[in-house]
């Protein structure tokens, strides 16, 4: 009982200090090739700073929902939102599901493969004309803003 009280006191002290208790990273999983293609093309477009290629990965009415920003809807708006962005990016999946023409991927992102995740994402996908496209992309950093 004494250990439980001490553990609870430590957790409360960490919360009060504004620090998160460390959480282990989710293990990486392999995706089916047609879903993995979406991640690899996203990585490539982002790394090259190619906002047109990135927007082309989305459904016509797709959404991008980034932290501290209003949702962006539609390929043209997504292309504008991604202009000027880019840089090293490594995406990895830790969960997915697919049923008919709808799928999702949950994952983490870093600058390089093998580095700890800097953030996490969720992609909702729809199959359009036999190809998986992103219907929504939501991401958030793992660290609180200072």
C-alpha positions in Angstrom: 0.0 0.0 0.0 2.9 2.3 0.9 4.4 1.8 -2.7 1.0 2.7 -4.3 0.8 5.9 -2.4 4.4 6.8 -3.3 3.8 6.0 -7.0 0.6 8.1 -7.0 2.4 11.0 -5.4 5.2 10.8 -8.0 2.6 10.8 -10.9 0.8 13.8 -9.3 4.1 15.6 -8.9 5.0 15.1 -12.5 1.6 16.3 -13.7 1.9 19.3 -11.4 5.3 20.1 -12.8 3.9 20.0 -16.4 5.9 16.9 -17.3 4.5 13.9 -19.0 5.4 10.5 -17.7 7.5 8.7 -20.4 5.3 6.5 -22.6 7.0 3.7 -24.7 6.7 4.1 -28.5 4.2 1.8 -30.3 5.9 -1.0 -32.3 6.1 -0.6 -36.1 3.9 -2.8 -38.3 4.1 -3.7 -41.9 1.2 -2.4 -44.1 -0.3 -4.0 -47.2 1.6 -2.6 -50.2 -1.3 -0.5 -51.5 -1.6 1.3 -48.1 2.2 1.5 -47.6 2.4 3.3 -51.0 0.4 6.2 -49.6 3.0 6.7 -46.8 6.0 6.4 -49.1 4.5 8.9 -51.6 3.7 11.3 -48.8 7.2 11.0 -47.5 8.6 11.6 -51.0 6.4 14.6 -51.6 7.1 16.2 -48.2 10.9 15.6 -48.5 10.9 17.3 -51.9 8.6 20.1 -50.8 6.3 19.1 -53.7 2.9 20.5 -52.6 1.2 19.5 -55.8 2.3 15.9 -55.4 1.1 15.9 -51.8 -2.3 17.4 -52.7 -2.6 14.7 -55.4 -2.6 12.0 -52.6 -5.9 13.4 -51.3 -9.5 12.9 -52.4 -11.0 15.9 -54.1 -12.8 16.8 -50.9 -10.0 15.7 -48.5 -9.0 17.4 -45.3 -5.7 18.4 -43.6 -6.0 19.1 -39.9 -2.8 20.3 -38.3 -2.2 21.7 -34.8 -3.0 25.3 -34.2 -4.6 25.7 -37.7 -8.1 25.6 -39.1 -9.0 22.5 -41.2 -8.1 22.8 -44.9 -10.5 21.2 -47.4 -9.9 20.3 -51.0 -6.9 19.6 -53.2 -6.3 23.3 -54.2 -6.4 24.5 -50.6 -4.2 21.6 -49.5 -1.7 22.4 -52.2 -1.6 26.1 -51.0 -1.3 25.0 -47.3 1.7 22.7 -48.1 3.5 25.3 -50.1 6.8 26.3 -48.5 6.7 23.1 -46.3 8.9 20.1 -46.5 12.0 18.6 -45.3 13.2 15.2 -44.0 10.3 12.9 -43.1 10.0 9.3 -42.0 6.6 7.8 -41.5 5.8 4.5 -39.8 2.6 2.7 -39.1 1.6 1.1 -35.8 -2.0 0.3 -36.6 -4.3 0.1 -39.6 -7.6 -1.3 -40.7 -9.6 -1.6 -44.0 -13.1 -2.5 -44.8 -14.3 -2.3 -48.4 -13.5 1.2 -49.7 -12.5 2.8 -46.4 -9.3 2.4 -44.4 -7.2 4.1 -41.7 -3.6 4.2 -40.7 -2.3 5.3 -37.3 1.4 6.1 -37.1 4.3 8.2 -36.0 6.7 10.5 -37.7 10.3 11.5 -37.3 13.0 13.1 -39.5 14.8 9.8 -40.1 13.9 6.1 -39.9 14.8 4.7 -36.5 14.7 8.0 -34.7 12.1 8.4 -31.9 8.8 9.8 -33.1 8.4 13.6 -33.0 4.7 13.2 -33.5 1.8 11.0 -34.5 -0.8 11.0 -37.3 -4.0 9.4 -38.3 -4.9 9.0 -42.0 -8.4 8.2 -43.1 -8.4 6.8 -46.6 -11.0 6.1 -49.3 -10.6 3.9 -52.4 -11.3 5.9 -55.5 -11.1 4.2 -58.9 -9.1 1.4 -57.3 -6.5 3.6 -55.7 -6.3 4.6 -52.0 -6.4 8.3 -51.4 -6.3 10.3 -48.2 -9.7 11.6 -47.1 -8.3 13.2 -43.9 -4.8 13.7 -42.4 -4.5 14.8 -38.8 -1.2 15.1 -37.0 0.1 16.4 -33.7 3.5 16.7 -32.1 4.5 14.5 -29.1 6.0 17.4 -27.2 4.0 20.3 -25.7 4.9 23.7 -27.1 7.1 25.6 -24.7 
